[in-house]
Amino acid sequence: MTSAEYIDMTNLARGAWIDVETKNRHYQIECLGGSAIRISGHPDYCPEPEAGYLQGAADKEGVLEPGLIGRGKYLKFMLGDHRPITTSRVLSLHVCRPAVSQQFSSTSVQ
């Protein structure tokens, strides 16, 4: 897992995991491609992984940086039922990128 100040979701491959610790909660986010996510970590809204999409990182004035998650910012996301969620301030971020699978082909020599 790699620690980060900011994460740009557009640079993450499908299957990457983001571990987000906020002031009040600990979220696990799976990247599903683009801004689509599966998120868990809130006991009321997403105690089990739930589909949604990332809106971005907001500062204390509410200015949104689309597609980003940033330390010191507030994570904003929408759940599958279009319920907007804003977290407490993000304290730490860790990224686990998916393993790259290689396909091997065999060649026969005659």
N, C-alpha and C positions, 0 to 999 in steps of 0.2 A: 504494500500500500504506500502511496506517495502523498505527502502532506502538501497543501497548496494554500495560497492567499486567495486566488480567484480560480474558478473553473468555468470555462466556456463550453456549454453543452454541445455546441456545433462541432467542437473538436473531439468529442468522445464517440467511440464506436458503440454500436448496439451491444448490450451485454455488460458494459462497464458498470461498476458499482461505486456510489459515492456515500461515504459515511459522514454525516453532518451532525455536529454537536452544537446545539444552541444553548442559550442561557437556561432554558427550562426543559428541553427535550433532547432526545438522541434519535435521529432519523436515518433510515437506510433507503437509498434511492437507486433503483435500477434504471439505466438508460435503455429506452426502447426504440430510439431513433428520432432525430429532430428534437422537438421539445416534449415528446411523449415519455412519460415516466411511470414507474410503479413505485409507490412510496409507502412506508410504514414508520411508526414511531410516536404517533399521537394517540393517547388512550381513548379519546372520544371520536376523532375523525378518521383515523387510519391505524387502528391497532394491529391489523393484518395488512399485508401488501394490497394496495388499491391503485387502480389505474387513474392517471390524471395527466396534467401537463404542467411543465415549469413555465412560470411567467418571467421570473428573473430575480434580481437582487434589488432591494429598495433601501435608500438611506433613511435617516430619521425624518426627513421632510416628505418622504414618500416618492421621491424621484426614482423611477424604475430603470434598471439596466437590463434590457431583455436578454434572456438566454444565459445569464450569468448567475453564479452563486459566489458570494464573496464574504470573506471573514470581516466581521464588524458590521455587516449589512443584515437586512431582514430577508429571509427566503420567502418568496411568494409563489404559490402554486394553486392550481385548480384541480379538484377531484373530479372523478367521472360524472358525478351528478351536477357539475358546474358550480360547486361550492368553493368560493375563494378562501384561501387560508394564508395568513401572514404569520410567520413564526416570530419568536423572540430573536434577539441578536445572535448571529452565527459566531461561535467561538473558535471552532476548528473544522477543517475539511480534510478528508483523505479520499484518494481515488484508487480503485483497484481496476486496472484495465483487463479486459478479457484476454485469455491466452490465445495466441495466434496459432491456429492449426495449419499444418502443412499437409498437403495431399501428395502422396508419393505414387508415381505411376511406374509400373514395371514395363520394361521393353524387352521383347523377346528377340533374340538374334538367331537367324536361321542360316 
